[in-house]
Amino acid sequence: MPQLVKKRRSGWAVLAAGALVASLLAVSAGPAGAAEVKAGDDNEASPGNEAPFSACVGDAVEAPDPGFSDVPAGHAFAEVISCIAYYGITNGTGDGSTYSPNADVSRAQMALFLYRAAALMGVDLMGGDDDMMADYSDIGDVWEEAQNAIRALARNGILMGRGMGLFEPAADITRAEMAAALVALLDHTPGAPVHTDDDGLYELGDSADTAEAPDDWFGDVRASKPRAVDNAVAAAYELGVTQGYSDGTFKPDDSVSRGEMAAFITRTLAHSNLRPAGLTAQNVKGTITVSVRGDRDADFAPVPNRAVDAFKAAASETLLFTSAGKCNSRVSFVDGANRCEIDGADPVTQTDGNTRLAVLENDVIGDGLTVWVWHGEIGDEFSEGDWAYELAVEPHETTAAPSKAEVSDSLPDGITKARFGTTVTVTVQLKKDSGDDSGLGTAGGPDGVEYTVVINKYGKTDGTDPDPTADSAFATATETVKVADDGSAMFTLDAADANSNAVGNRVKVTYTITGAKGPTDLVPAEADPSEWFVDFTDEAAAVMTLKVEVAPYQEAPGAGETVGSAATVTATDQFGRPFRNAGIVLASDLNNNAGTPDAKRFTGSDGRVRIGYSYTGGADIETLTATYTPTAGTPVTGAGMAFWVTAWETTADNGGSQTSIDVLNVDVDADQVVVGTDTPMSVNYDSGDFFTVNDEPSSIAKFEEELAKVLEAKNKEGEGFNGDLTLSWQSYDHEDSADIASFVLVATLSSS
């Protein structure tokens, strides 16, 4: 049967794998900020061997407050102190009511922390080399557990004395000693990515055969400490155990506070297989790892052969269970064969107490998922109120390779002209089919993606545009641009006015992008140089475009009634800038329109003017046309549609259902869709409804996102739109706000 503890964990309180490590890396013993750690010649550094999981999840951070009066909620080290208290690594100070987070850690205390942590991390300290253990003459007055810890750690080469037969138990542990001891502990930890070479120096990696020496290091450690210490501190940095100060130093001789030590210890625990008692789950880039452990008294031993089931739903969903308490169709299984049921296809925990669930693809996650994990016996079914471990899964990075390269510039859409003296930025963006365009290039690295850009400039002084097919370039330049980690490469275009005292100068700047070099050979689609260009000019500004905007929908008046409405018209010039003081006339295509003004209204400094008019008639689609007529030249027009709607009604004939009907517009703020052909109608939806988008169960956020995306393309392409945008529904009742309807959206773009 499902576990009997009747409680749920807040998904947002559960740390995603690596989140604890990442958050603690921002905490150091001094000034805030990431250290400028040295890394070879390029002076760039990044911890390359951080633990993907954490030991501080579930009860380890959510258990009742350990009761330390000097560590209130919100304290910088509250979670990590709670974690090591949960695992019994610390019992506090004095009578146990305080922790003393600001007090420095002594070498004896450090030995005790390490000794207790080692037992939990699967490190056997019973053996070791007796020749390495000095007979420390100054530990006789130290309490017995600390003496045992000091001797065991020394025997295993984890924490040694300071020479001359002295351990100096009361002395403060230094940052360098702390780093060396923690890395030495990980060298003894099963599965940790730490190995030693023939010289006894640390190498990092999953396998000793492929491990490499840490290449990030601190200048002040390398200049002042032996090679072995420098190597250990560098390894601690790359493992994510510790970091330096904001000035790029490590300060190896500084002391360590008890609060900081809790952080260092938890980051070290993360490299082991330690997990809290019971069931926990962590997400790393869409793959969920589930862990089952025994109770605390049994040292959190892994529990193998436990069948694990998981189900998921969009993060925004709330109605996840039927009236009978069973999972409804809003949730789907993560692994196995059935929703909310333990079946023979569900994964089971291995000897390490862990099992991995199926990868959650980025396009499935959308704007986020909530995943519930539980375990039981074959045939058990999950019901509302049963215990489940709940975690939030945010959109994750994908390792998919880029599939295309796109070119854009900093000019507004549809604009190709720029004023002399301005700069235009061109961007080449590598794209993935998944929509996540991160991590596609390495700026400046030997494996980085780069392009060759050839820029040509053609000039005229008679007011006509240069013709690259007939004119010769007066300037040519070639440059190399590198793709950054976000998959983008940028370069700039500009042109100078040859004669600022004369009007009529034109410079056409064309560019070609070729020669992709590096991990990808993708180049932007082939284009004639005349297609990739910017015209720099000194011509006077003139109205180029008019944009007409109205409300997403308006309620149609009753028969014979007249209502007021308005449209906003925006005028822009050939450079994409607002055009002020343009006289605009607004007209309607409907004969039943009353009082549409034919007098001019003038745009303001933002290029906008709001023009009011009145409407008489029923549900209809009205086309409003704005016109600007210059003193000389061709009039400029722009149009927009006004949807005068009535509500779609449930009747005995339709039973609250509608087959595919065209989507005309959407108002996501009002949760309302406009549908229809000649006669527009409005349909309301809310978060309590069910949504399917392109045959996949969906959240309301995904429903709105796909609706808006395809609608934008449809409006942009007009009659040339080849995609589909239709809506169907069942069980819809416009009069009942508590109604739960099912909406099916088909929203696709043509692949042509």
JOLIN-V476520 format. One record per residue. N is the residue number from 0. RES is the residue in one letter. D_LAST is the distance of its C-alpha to the last C-alpha in Angstrom with 1 decimal. Layout:
n: [N & N]
res: [RES & RES]
d_last: [D_LAST & D_LAST]
//
This chain:
n: [0 & 1 & 2 & 3 & 4 & 5 & 6 & 7 & 8 & 9 & 10 & 11 & 12 & 13 & 14 & 15 & 16 & 17 & 18 & 19 & 20 & 21 & 22 & 23 & 24 & 25 & 26 & 27 & 28 & 29 & 30 & 31 & 32 & 33 & 34 & 35 & 36 & 37 & 38 & 39 & 40 & 41 & 42 & 43 & 44 & 45 & 46 & 47 & 48 & 49 & 50 & 51 & 52 & 53 & 54 & 55 & 56 & 57 & 58 & 59 & 60 & 61 & 62 & 63 & 64 & 65 & 66 & 67 & 68 & 69 & 70 & 71 & 72 & 73 & 74 & 75 & 76 & 77 & 78 & 79 & 80 & 81 & 82 & 83 & 84 & 85 & 86 & 87 & 88 & 89 & 90 & 91 & 92 & 93 & 94 & 95 & 96 & 97 & 98 & 99 & 100 & 101 & 102 & 103 & 104 & 105 & 106 & 107 & 108 & 109 & 110 & 111 & 112 & 113 & 114 & 115 & 116 & 117 & 118 & 119 & 120 & 121 & 122 & 123 & 124 & 125 & 126 & 127 & 128 & 129 & 130 & 131 & 132 & 133 & 134 & 135 & 136 & 137 & 138 & 139 & 140 & 141 & 142 & 143 & 144 & 145 & 146 & 147 & 148 & 149 & 150 & 151 & 152 & 153 & 154 & 155 & 156 & 157 & 158 & 159 & 160 & 161 & 162 & 163 & 164 & 165 & 166 & 167 & 168 & 169 & 170 & 171 & 172 & 173 & 174 & 175 & 176 & 177 & 178 & 179 & 180 & 181 & 182 & 183 & 184 & 185 & 186 & 187 & 188 & 189 & 190 & 191 & 192 & 193 & 194 & 195 & 196 & 197 & 198 & 199 & 200 & 201 & 202 & 203 & 204 & 205 & 206 & 207 & 208 & 209 & 210 & 211 & 212 & 213 & 214 & 215 & 216 & 217 & 218 & 219 & 220 & 221 & 222 & 223 & 224 & 225 & 226 & 227 & 228 & 229 & 230 & 231 & 232 & 233 & 234 & 235 & 236 & 237 & 238 & 239 & 240 & 241 & 242 & 243 & 244 & 245 & 246 & 247 & 248 & 249 & 250 & 251 & 252 & 253 & 254 & 255 & 256 & 257 & 258 & 259 & 260 & 261 & 262 & 263 & 264 & 265 & 266 & 267 & 268 & 269 & 270 & 271 & 272 & 273 & 274 & 275 & 276 & 277 & 278 & 279 & 280 & 281 & 282 & 283 & 284 & 285 & 286 & 287 & 288 & 289 & 290 & 291 & 292 & 293 & 294 & 295 & 296 & 297 & 298 & 299 & 300 & 301 & 302 & 303 & 304 & 305 & 306 & 307 & 308 & 309 & 310 & 311 & 312 & 313 & 314 & 315 & 316 & 317 & 318 & 319 & 320 & 321 & 322 & 323 & 324 & 325 & 326 & 327 & 328 & 329 & 330 & 331 & 332 & 333 & 334 & 335 & 336 & 337 & 338 & 339 & 340 & 341 & 342 & 343 & 344 & 345 & 346 & 347 & 348 & 349 & 350 & 351 & 352 & 353 & 354 & 355 & 356 & 357 & 358 & 359 & 360 & 361 & 362 & 363 & 364 & 365 & 366 & 367 & 368 & 369 & 370 & 371 & 372 & 373 & 374 & 375 & 376 & 377 & 378 & 379 & 380 & 381 & 382 & 383 & 384 & 385 & 386 & 387 & 388 & 389 & 390 & 391 & 392 & 393 & 394 & 395 & 396 & 397 & 398 & 399 & 400 & 401 & 402 & 403 & 404 & 405 & 406 & 407 & 408 & 409 & 410 & 411 & 412 & 413 & 414 & 415 & 416 & 417 & 418 & 419 & 420 & 421 & 422 & 423 & 424 & 425 & 426 & 427 & 428 & 429 & 430 & 431 & 432 & 433 & 434 & 435 & 436 & 437 & 438 & 439 & 440 & 441 & 442 & 443 & 444 & 445 & 446 & 447 & 448 & 449 & 450 & 451 & 452 & 453 & 454 & 455 & 456 & 457 & 458 & 459 & 460 & 461 & 462 & 463 & 464 & 465 & 466 & 467 & 468 & 469 & 470 & 471 & 472 & 473 & 474 & 475 & 476 & 477 & 478 & 479 & 480 & 481 & 482 & 483 & 484 & 485 & 486 & 487 & 488 & 489 & 490 & 491 & 492 & 493 & 494 & 495 & 496 & 497 & 498 & 499 & 500 & 501 & 502 & 503 & 504 & 505 & 506 & 507 & 508 & 509 & 510 & 511 & 512 & 513 & 514 & 515 & 516 & 517 & 518 & 519 & 520 & 521 & 522 & 523 & 524 & 525 & 526 & 527 & 528 & 529 & 530 & 531 & 532 & 533 & 534 & 535 & 536 & 537 & 538 & 539 & 540 & 541 & 542 & 543 & 544 & 545 & 546 & 547 & 548 & 549 & 550 & 551 & 552 & 553 & 554 & 555 & 556 & 557 & 558 & 559 & 560 & 561 & 562 & 563 & 564 & 565 & 566 & 567 & 568 & 569 & 570 & 571 & 572 & 573 & 574 & 575 & 576 & 577 & 578 & 579 & 580 & 581 & 582 & 583 & 584 & 585 & 586 & 587 & 588 & 589 & 590 & 591 & 592 & 593 & 594 & 595 & 596 & 597 & 598 & 599 & 600 & 601 & 602 & 603 & 604 & 605 & 606 & 607 & 608 & 609 & 610 & 611 & 612 & 613 & 614 & 615 & 616 & 617 & 618 & 619 & 620 & 621 & 622 & 623 & 624 & 625 & 626 & 627 & 628 & 629 & 630 & 631 & 632 & 633 & 634 & 635 & 636 & 637 & 638 & 639 & 640 & 641 & 642 & 643 & 644 & 645 & 646 & 647 & 648 & 649 & 650 & 651 & 652 & 653 & 654 & 655 & 656 & 657 & 658 & 659 & 660 & 661 & 662 & 663 & 664 & 665 & 666 & 667 & 668 & 669 & 670 & 671 & 672 & 673 & 674 & 675 & 676 & 677 & 678 & 679 & 680 & 681 & 682 & 683 & 684 & 685 & 686 & 687 & 688 & 689 & 690 & 691 & 692 & 693 & 694 & 695 & 696 & 697 & 698 & 699 & 700 & 701 & 702 & 703 & 704 & 705 & 706 & 707 & 708 & 709 & 710 & 711 & 712 & 713 & 714 & 715 & 716 & 717 & 718 & 719 & 720 & 721 & 722 & 723 & 724 & 725 & 726 & 727 & 728 & 729 & 730 & 731 & 732 & 733 & 734 & 735 & 736 & 737 & 738 & 739 & 740 & 741 & 742 & 743 & 744 & 745 & 746 & 747 & 748 & 749 & 750 & 751]
res: [M & P & Q & L & V & K & K & R & R & S & G & W & A & V & L & A & A & G & A & L & V & A & S & L & L & A & V & S & A & G & P & A & G & A & A & E & V & K & A & G & D & D & N & E & A & S & P & G & N & E & A & P & F & S & A & C & V & G & D & A & V & E & A & P & D & P & G & F & S & D & V & P & A & G & H & A & F & A & E & V & I & S & C & I & A & Y & Y & G & I & T & N & G & T & G & D & G & S & T & Y & S & P & N & A & D & V & S & R & A & Q & M & A & L & F & L & Y & R & A & A & A & L & M & G & V & D & L & M & G & G & D & D & D & M & M & A & D & Y & S & D & I & G & D & V & W & E & E & A & Q & N & A & I & R & A & L & A & R & N & G & I & L & M & G & R & G & M & G & L & F & E & P & A & A & D & I & T & R & A & E & M & A & A & A & L & V & A & L & L & D & H & T & P & G & A & P & V & H & T & D & D & D & G & L & Y & E & L & G & D & S & A & D & T & A & E & A & P & D & D & W & F & G & D & V & R & A & S & K & P & R & A & V & D & N & A & V & A & A & A & Y & E & L & G & V & T & Q & G & Y & S & D & G & T & F & K & P & D & D & S & V & S & R & G & E & M & A & A & F & I & T & R & T & L & A & H & S & N & L & R & P & A & G & L & T & A & Q & N & V & K & G & T & I & T & V & S & V & R & G & D & R & D & A & D & F & A & P & V & P & N & R & A & V & D & A & F & K & A & A & A & S & E & T & L & L & F & T & S & A & G & K & C & N & S & R & V & S & F & V & D & G & A & N & R & C & E & I & D & G & A & D & P & V & T & Q & T & D & G & N & T & R & L & A & V & L & E & N & D & V & I & G & D & G & L & T & V & W & V & W & H & G & E & I & G & D & E & F & S & E & G & D & W & A & Y & E & L & A & V & E & P & H & E & T & T & A & A & P & S & K & A & E & V & S & D & S & L & P & D & G & I & T & K & A & R & F & G & T & T & V & T & V & T & V & Q & L & K & K & D & S & G & D & D & S & G & L & G & T & A & G & G & P & D & G & V & E & Y & T & V & V & I & N & K & Y & G & K & T & D & G & T & D & P & D & P & T & A & D & S & A & F & A & T & A & T & E & T & V & K & V & A & D & D & G & S & A & M & F & T & L & D & A & A & D & A & N & S & N & A & V & G & N & R & V & K & V & T & Y & T & I & T & G & A & K & G & P & T & D & L & V & P & A & E & A & D & P & S & E & W & F & V & D & F & T & D & E & A & A & A & V & M & T & L & K & V & E & V & A & P & Y & Q & E & A & P & G & A & G & E & T & V & G & S & A & A & T & V & T & A & T & D & Q & F & G & R & P & F & R & N & A & G & I & V & L & A & S & D & L & N & N & N & A & G & T & P & D & A & K & R & F & T & G & S & D & G & R & V & R & I & G & Y & S & Y & T & G & G & A & D & I & E & T & L & T & A & T & Y & T & P & T & A & G & T & P & V & T & G & A & G & M & A & F & W & V & T & A & W & E & T & T & A & D & N & G & G & S & Q & T & S & I & D & V & L & N & V & D & V & D & A & D & Q & V & V & V & G & T & D & T & P & M & S & V & N & Y & D & S & G & D & F & F & T & V & N & D & E & P & S & S & I & A & K & F & E & E & E & L & A & K & V & L & E & A & K & N & K & E & G & E & G & F & N & G & D & L & T & L & S & W & Q & S & Y & D & H & E & D & S & A & D & I & A & S & F & V & L & V & A & T & L & S & S & S]
d_last: [53.1 & 51.0 & 53.0 & 55.4 & 55.0 & 53.8 & 51.8 & 48.3 & 47.3 & 45.4 & 42.0 & 42.0 & 45.4 & 44.3 & 43.5 & 40.3 & 41.1 & 42.1 & 42.3 & 46.1 & 46.2 & 43.8 & 45.7 & 49.1 & 48.0 & 48.2 & 51.9 & 54.5 & 58.2 & 58.0 & 55.6 & 52.1 & 49.1 & 47.6 & 49.8 & 48.9 & 49.7 & 50.1 & 47.7 & 48.6 & 48.1 & 45.0 & 46.8 & 43.8 & 44.4 & 42.8 & 44.3 & 42.6 & 44.4 & 44.4 & 44.9 & 41.7 & 43.8 & 46.8 & 50.2 & 50.4 & 48.4 & 49.6 & 53.3 & 53.8 & 52.5 & 52.8 & 56.3 & 59.1 & 60.1 & 62.5 & 64.9 & 65.2 & 66.6 & 65.5 & 61.8 & 60.5 & 57.1 & 54.8 & 56.8 & 54.7 & 55.8 & 56.2 & 53.5 & 54.6 & 58.2 & 57.5 & 55.7 & 58.6 & 61.1 & 59.2 & 59.5 & 63.2 & 62.7 & 64.6 & 67.3 & 67.6 & 70.6 & 74.1 & 74.4 & 70.7 & 70.0 & 68.5 & 66.1 & 67.1 & 63.6 & 64.9 & 67.7 & 67.4 & 67.0 & 70.0 & 69.9 & 71.5 & 69.0 & 66.2 & 67.7 & 67.9 & 64.2 & 63.2 & 65.5 & 64.2 & 60.6 & 61.2 & 62.4 & 59.3 & 57.0 & 58.6 & 60.7 & 64.1 & 66.7 & 69.6 & 69.7 & 69.3 & 71.7 & 75.1 & 75.8 & 73.0 & 74.8 & 77.4 & 80.3 & 79.5 & 82.7 & 81.3 & 79.5 & 82.6 & 82.4 & 78.7 & 78.0 & 77.8 & 74.1 & 73.3 & 75.8 & 74.1 & 70.7 & 71.9 & 73.5 & 70.6 & 68.1 & 70.4 & 71.0 & 67.2 & 66.7 & 64.5 & 66.8 & 69.9 & 73.0 & 73.7 & 76.4 & 80.2 & 80.0 & 78.5 & 75.4 & 76.0 & 74.7 & 75.3 & 73.5 & 70.0 & 67.2 & 65.3 & 61.6 & 61.8 & 63.9 & 61.6 & 58.5 & 60.4 & 61.7 & 58.3 & 56.6 & 59.6 & 59.3 & 55.6 & 56.8 & 58.9 & 56.1 & 54.4 & 50.8 & 50.8 & 49.0 & 52.3 & 54.3 & 57.1 & 57.5 & 60.7 & 62.0 & 61.5 & 58.6 & 55.6 & 52.2 & 49.1 & 46.5 & 46.0 & 48.0 & 51.2 & 49.9 & 46.8 & 48.3 & 48.7 & 51.1 & 49.8 & 48.8 & 49.1 & 52.6 & 54.7 & 56.8 & 59.9 & 60.0 & 59.7 & 62.4 & 64.8 & 64.4 & 64.9 & 62.0 & 61.9 & 61.6 & 58.9 & 56.9 & 57.4 & 56.3 & 53.2 & 52.4 & 53.0 & 50.5 & 47.8 & 48.4 & 47.9 & 51.5 & 52.7 & 51.7 & 53.5 & 54.4 & 52.3 & 54.3 & 53.1 & 56.4 & 57.2 & 60.9 & 62.0 & 65.5 & 64.6 & 65.4 & 63.0 & 63.3 & 63.2 & 60.1 & 58.3 & 59.6 & 58.1 & 54.7 & 55.4 & 56.5 & 53.5 & 51.1 & 53.2 & 53.2 & 49.4 & 49.6 & 51.6 & 50.9 & 52.9 & 51.5 & 53.3 & 55.0 & 53.0 & 49.2 & 46.8 & 43.1 & 41.2 & 37.5 & 36.3 & 32.5 & 31.7 & 34.3 & 37.4 & 40.8 & 43.5 & 47.1 & 50.2 & 53.7 & 57.2 & 59.5 & 60.8 & 64.2 & 62.7 & 61.0 & 57.5 & 57.4 & 54.1 & 53.8 & 52.1 & 50.9 & 49.7 & 46.7 & 44.2 & 41.7 & 39.1 & 37.0 & 34.6 & 33.2 & 31.4 & 33.8 & 33.9 & 35.0 & 38.7 & 39.2 & 38.9 & 41.8 & 42.9 & 46.2 & 47.7 & 46.6 & 44.0 & 40.5 & 38.1 & 34.5 & 33.4 & 34.4 & 33.0 & 34.6 & 34.0 & 35.7 & 37.6 & 36.9 & 38.0 & 37.7 & 41.0 & 43.0 & 44.6 & 43.6 & 44.1 & 40.6 & 41.3 & 42.1 & 45.7 & 47.3 & 48.5 & 51.9 & 50.8 & 50.1 & 46.4 & 43.2 & 39.6 & 37.0 & 33.4 & 31.0 & 29.3 & 25.7 & 24.6 & 21.8 & 24.6 & 27.1 & 25.1 & 27.8 & 30.5 & 32.3 & 35.9 & 37.1 & 40.5 & 42.3 & 45.4 & 47.5 & 49.8 & 50.8 & 48.8 & 48.2 & 48.7 & 46.4 & 45.7 & 46.9 & 46.9 & 49.8 & 49.7 & 49.5 & 46.2 & 45.3 & 42.5 & 40.3 & 37.4 & 34.3 & 32.3 & 28.8 & 29.5 & 28.3 & 26.2 & 26.7 & 23.1 & 22.2 & 19.8 & 16.3 & 15.2 & 17.1 & 16.4 & 18.7 & 20.3 & 23.7 & 26.4 & 26.1 & 24.8 & 21.3 & 20.9 & 24.3 & 25.1 & 28.9 & 31.6 & 35.4 & 37.6 & 39.0 & 36.0 & 33.9 & 30.1 & 28.7 & 25.6 & 24.0 & 22.0 & 20.9 & 20.1 & 17.9 & 18.1 & 15.8 & 18.9 & 18.9 & 22.4 & 22.5 & 26.2 & 28.2 & 25.9 & 28.4 & 32.2 & 33.5 & 36.3 & 36.6 & 36.9 & 33.7 & 31.7 & 28.4 & 28.8 & 27.2 & 28.8 & 28.3 & 29.6 & 30.5 & 31.8 & 33.6 & 34.2 & 36.8 & 38.2 & 41.2 & 41.1 & 38.5 & 35.6 & 32.5 & 32.8 & 30.7 & 29.7 & 29.4 & 33.0 & 34.8 & 36.1 & 35.4 & 38.6 & 37.6 & 35.5 & 35.1 & 33.6 & 33.4 & 32.2 & 30.5 & 30.6 & 28.1 & 30.0 & 30.0 & 27.4 & 24.9 & 25.2 & 26.9 & 28.1 & 29.9 & 31.2 & 31.4 & 34.4 & 36.4 & 40.0 & 41.4 & 43.5 & 46.0 & 46.1 & 48.8 & 46.7 & 43.6 & 40.8 & 39.8 & 36.1 & 34.5 & 30.9 & 30.0 & 27.1 & 26.1 & 24.4 & 23.7 & 24.4 & 26.6 & 25.4 & 28.5 & 29.4 & 27.9 & 24.3 & 23.1 & 19.8 & 19.5 & 17.2 & 14.5 & 16.6 & 17.7 & 20.5 & 23.4 & 23.3 & 20.0 & 21.5 & 24.7 & 27.1 & 29.7 & 33.1 & 35.5 & 38.7 & 37.8 & 39.0 & 36.7 & 35.4 & 33.4 & 29.7 & 27.9 & 29.2 & 27.7 & 29.1 & 29.3 & 31.0 & 31.7 & 28.9 & 31.1 & 34.6 & 37.0 & 37.7 & 41.5 & 43.7 & 44.7 & 46.4 & 45.9 & 44.7 & 43.1 & 42.3 & 39.0 & 37.6 & 34.5 & 34.1 & 33.0 & 32.1 & 32.5 & 31.2 & 32.0 & 30.0 & 30.6 & 29.1 & 32.7 & 34.4 & 36.3 & 39.6 & 41.8 & 39.1 & 40.4 & 37.8 & 38.1 & 36.3 & 35.8 & 34.5 & 33.0 & 35.2 & 38.7 & 40.1 & 39.6 & 43.0 & 44.0 & 40.7 & 42.3 & 42.1 & 44.1 & 42.5 & 41.9 & 41.6 & 39.4 & 41.1 & 40.9 & 37.6 & 36.1 & 36.1 & 38.1 & 38.3 & 39.2 & 40.8 & 40.9 & 41.9 & 40.0 & 41.6 & 39.9 & 38.1 & 34.7 & 32.2 & 29.3 & 30.7 & 29.1 & 31.1 & 30.9 & 32.6 & 33.9 & 35.6 & 37.7 & 38.9 & 42.4 & 40.9 & 37.4 & 34.5 & 34.1 & 31.3 & 29.7 & 27.6 & 26.9 & 26.7 & 26.9 & 29.9 & 29.7 & 33.2 & 33.2 & 35.6 & 35.5 & 34.1 & 37.2 & 38.2 & 40.1 & 41.9 & 39.3 & 36.2 & 38.1 & 36.0 & 32.8 & 29.6 & 26.7 & 23.1 & 23.3 & 21.0 & 21.4 & 22.3 & 23.7 & 25.5 & 28.6 & 28.8 & 32.3 & 33.6 & 31.5 & 30.4 & 27.3 & 27.0 & 25.6 & 25.9 & 25.0 & 27.8 & 30.3 & 29.1 & 30.8 & 31.3 & 31.2 & 32.8 & 32.2 & 34.0 & 34.3 & 36.4 & 33.6 & 31.4 & 27.6 & 24.9 & 21.3 & 18.6 & 21.6 & 23.2 & 26.6 & 26.2 & 28.4 & 28.6 & 27.3 & 24.1 & 23.8 & 24.2 & 21.9 & 18.8 & 19.9 & 20.2 & 17.0 & 14.7 & 17.2 & 17.1 & 13.4 & 14.2 & 17.2 & 15.6 & 12.9 & 15.5 & 15.0 & 11.4 & 10.5 & 8.4 & 9.6 & 13.2 & 16.3 & 19.4 & 22.8 & 25.5 & 29.0 & 32.4 & 35.9 & 35.3 & 38.4 & 38.2 & 41.9 & 42.3 & 41.3 & 42.1 & 39.7 & 37.3 & 34.1 & 31.1 & 27.7 & 24.4 & 21.2 & 17.7 & 15.5 & 11.9 & 8.8 & 5.4 & 3.8 & 0.0]
//
